[in-house]
Amino acid sequence: MKRILMLLLSLLMASVALSDGAGPMEETVLDLSELAGLPTHYRLYDRDFFESPDEHAGTVVKIKYKNDLYEKPFTNYISVYLPCGYDENGTERYPVIYFLHGNGGDSTTLLGNEATVNAFDHMISSGVVRPFILVAPSYYYDQRHKLSDMDIFIRELREELMPMIEGQYRTYAETPDEEGFRASRGYRAFCGFSWGSMNTFAMFDSMLDVGRYFLPFAGALRNVEGDPVDLDTLRGAIDREKKDYFLYMACGGEEDTAFEGCRNLAQTLAQDTEYFDYGPDFQENRFFYCQSDNIHQDLCTRYYARFQNDLEGSQMVCGHIRFSIKDPLRIFVKISISL
């Protein structure tokens, strides 16, 4: 299987405070602003603590379903990460992130990796993050032949998968329908790596009303079919919806095959201060780009986000961690809600 090391979201406040005995770690701030052509940085930590098994382990659930939206019925799968202590009969609600794999991947690419799941568990149990749900579908309707149709997949995600998942698991959508999804958009993010990153851009126009955060990592403005996504489409969605949003991009260095396209796009977006005001403040800004120095297959940066909510709406404060990893697939997410 293709090696994929994804990124998962951006700049935490000035430091990360773990409770006594929770783990390492001395941080090193790495600044690649010159390479990116934009102000950016990330933090380097040791990987050992987060990749080891945690006694407070979450659960990965694999769900089988049938889809009738394509030219013939297909059977597919979704992987879902549930945090330790998730109670089917409980009342607590959780933020949710939908992750799209890269080229040739499937719904197990992310959550089938033990070290990744260990990292999720440790972040929750050590108090760095409140519990979250992560959903990993596949945009291939025919997994065997790697066939996809992004327009139909967006319909599938919105009309079938989101109602199915958020009807079964307690996200912040009080009802698993359009009204519930729109009301809870501040607790929902769409993320993707490589081809999944391109598809994250492609989803912006159709999903902005149900998600505030879009996290494309190591892939620029094309979807999985190779069709370009026009910047005017993104601006049009912003004008139409008139809602707050944050676009967070990240990419590897010069050896990353997506580097040039991502860096050029990031610089273009940052110049458009009307729509993509640049900076790491998720309350005041609308766009941020994080540059690492890794290659596409071995991206060893992991990003995490803190979501904060008040009575007037949702806000996000972000942080990032880079682990010193040179192995296949290593990704983790931090999403925390403070009420």
N, C-alpha and C positions, 0 to 999 in steps of 0.2 A: 504494500500500500504506500502511496505517496506520503513522504514525510511532510507534515504540516505543523508548524508551530505558530499558533495564532497569537493574537494580542487581545486583550480584553479590557479595556477602557482606562483612563487618563489621570491626571494630576491631583492627588490628594492634598490636602492642606500642607502645611510646612513639614509635618512629620507624621509617622504612624505610631501610635502609642498602643502597645500590647500590655496586658496585665502581667504582673510579676510572675515569672516562670512560664509564661505562655510560649516562649520561643526565643530565638536569637534576638536581635539581629542588628548589626551595625550597617547603616545605610551609606551608600555612596551616590551622590548626585552626578549623573552623567549628562553632559550638555553637548548636543550635536546641532546647535542652532546654525552654525556656519554651513554644515552639510545640507540642512533643510532649507536654508535661506529664510528662515522664520525663527522667532524665539521659541525654543522648546527644550525640554529636559525630561529625564526619568531617573528612577532610583534603582540601584543594584543591591540585591540581598542574596544571602546564601539560600540554596534550594532545599537543604536536607530536612529542615523542620517541616516544611509544607508538604513534601513528597512522601513522608513516612505515614504509615497508617495511623488513624486517629480512633481512639476508643469510642468517640461520639460520631459514629459514621452515619452519613445520609444514605439514601436509597436511590438507585437508578432503576426506573421502570421502563420496560419496553412494551409499547402498545401497537397492536396490529389493527389495521383498518382497511376498508375498501373504498376506492374512489371511482366515481362514475362520471367525472367531468371531462375525461379525455375521450379519444375515439373509441376506446373499449375499456371495460372495467379493469382496474389494476389493484393489487394488494400491496400495501406499503407499511412502513413502520415509523414510529416516533420514539425517541428516547427522552425521558424526563428525569431530571435530578430533583429529588425532594430532600429537604434538610433533615437532619436528625431531630426527632421529636415531632415530626409532622403527624398530626392526628386527624384521621379521616372524620372523626366526630367532633373535632375542635371548632374553634371560632376564629382563630388568628388568620389574618390574610397576609399574603406575601407578594413582593414585587416579582415581576417575571421578565425574563429576557429570552428572545427567540434567536437561536444561533444557526446560521447557514454554513455548511461545510464548504470546502474547496473542490476543485475539479477532481472527479473520480471518487469522492468521498460518499458517505451515507450517514444515516442517523446515528451510527455508533462511533463515528470518527472522533468526536470530542469525548463523549461520556463513556466510551469503551476503554479509555485509558485510565489505569488505576491511579497513577500519580496525579492526574488532573483532579479526579474525584477526591483523593486525599487532601489536595490543596483546598478544595471547596470546604471540606469538613473542618480542617484546621482553622480556616478563617472565621468560620461560624463559632466553633467551640472556644476559641481563644478570645472572642469578643471583639475582633476587628470588624466584624460585619454582622448585621442582623440576618436571620435566615432568608433565603430566596429560593425561587423555583427557576430552573433553566430548562428550556424546551429545545430539542434538536430534531427538526424534521429533515426530510430530503426533498430537494426541488426536482429530483429525477422521478418522474412518474413511472418509468420503466427502468428499474435499478440495474437489471441485467445488461441492458443495451445502452445505459446512460443517456436516456432520452428525456428531454425536458421541454417545457413550454412555459416561459416565465409569466406571461399574461394569465394563463390558466392557473399557474401555481399561486399567484397572488390571490386569485379568487378562492382557490382551495384553502389557503391559509386563513383568509378572512371569513369565509362563509362556512367552512367545515372544521378546520383544525382548531382555530381559536375557540369557537363554541364548544367543541368536544373537550379540549384540554381545560379551559377555564370554567367549564361547567362541572368537570370532575374534580379539579383541584382549586383551592381557595386562593385566587389572586385577588387584586383589589377591585376586580369587576364584580359588583354585587349581583349582576345578572349577566349571563353569557350571551349577550346580544349587542346590537349596535349601540344602543343607549348606554349599556353598562361599559362597553369598551371605550367609548368616547369619554365618559365620566372618569375613567381610571387611567387615562393616557399618560399621566405623569408618573405612573408606576410601571410603564412598559417600554422596553427597548428592543430594537431590531439590530442584529449584529451579523457580520459575515467575514470570512477570511478568503482571500484570493477571489475565485469565482463567486463565492458567497458574498464577498465585499462588493463586487460589481452588482450582484442582485440586490444588495442592501440599498445601493443608490437607486436601482430601478424601482424599488418598492416605495421610495420616499413620496412620490406623487399620490399613490393610492392608499398609503397607510399613515400619513401625517396626522389625520384626524383621530387616530386610535393609538398613536405612539409619539412620545416627545423626544426620544433619544434614538439616533441612528449612528451606528458604529461600524463604518467600513474599514477593514484592515487589509492592507496589501493588495489592493485592486481598485482601479479607477472607474471611469464612467462608461462601463459596458455591462450588459447582462450576460447570462450564460450562453445565449445564442450569438453573442458577439455584436449585438445591435447597440449603437451608441445611445447614451442617455443625455439629452441636451440640457445644458445648464438652465435654459429658459423654462424647461419643464419643472425644475426644482423651484425656481423663482415663482412660477405660476401657481404651484401648490401652496407656497407661502402666502402669496397674495390672496388666494382663494380661501384658505382656512383661517388666516388671521389668528394663528395660535402660536404660543411660545414653542421653541424647539432648540435642540443642540445637536450639531453634527460633529462627531469626533472621528478624525482619520488618524491612521498610524501606518507605518511601513518600515521595512528594513533598510539597510544601507545600500551602497552602490552595487553590491553583489546580489541584491534582491532584484529579481526580474521585473518587479512592479515599481522599482524605485523611481525611475525617471518620470513615468506617467503620474505617479502619486505626488511626487514633489512638485511637478509643474501644475497639477490640478490644485494642490494646496496653496501654492503661491497665487494662482488665479483667484481662488475663492477668497483668500485673505485681502485681496485688493478691492473686493466688492463689499465695502463696509456697510452698505445699506441692508444687504441680505445676510451677510456672513461676517459680522463684526468679530474680529479675531481676538482670542484670549482664552485663558483657562478657567475663567469665572463662569460657571454654568448658570448663574443668575443674570449676569450683565452681558455676557458675550453669547455668540451663536455658533462659533466654529473654533476648533482647535486641532492642531496637527502635531503628532508625536513622532519623532524620527529616532530610530534605533540604528545600530551598525551591523545588523545580522543579515543572513541570506534568507531567501524566500522559504526554503524548506526547513530551515533551522531557526526560524524566528523564536527567540527565547524571551521575548518580552511578554509579561502578563500585566494586564491592567485591571483596575477595580474601581468601582464607582460607589459613592455614597449618595443616596437619594434622601432628601429631607422634604417633609410636607408640613404645611401650615393650613390654616382655615381658608386662606385665599388662593391656594394652589400649590403646585409642586415646584421644588427647586432642587438642583443637584450640585453637590460639591464633590470634586473628583480627586482621586489620587492614583498613583501608578507605582507598580513594583516591577523591576526587571530581575529575574532570577538567572543565575549563572548556569544555564542549562545548554548542553550540546546534544541532547537526545531527541528522538522523535516526539511528536505531539505532546506539548506541555502548555496547557491553557488554564487560567483560572479567572474567576469573576469575583468582584466584591460589589454587592449591592446592599446597602443598608438603609432602612427607613427609620427616621426618628419622628415621632409624632409630638 
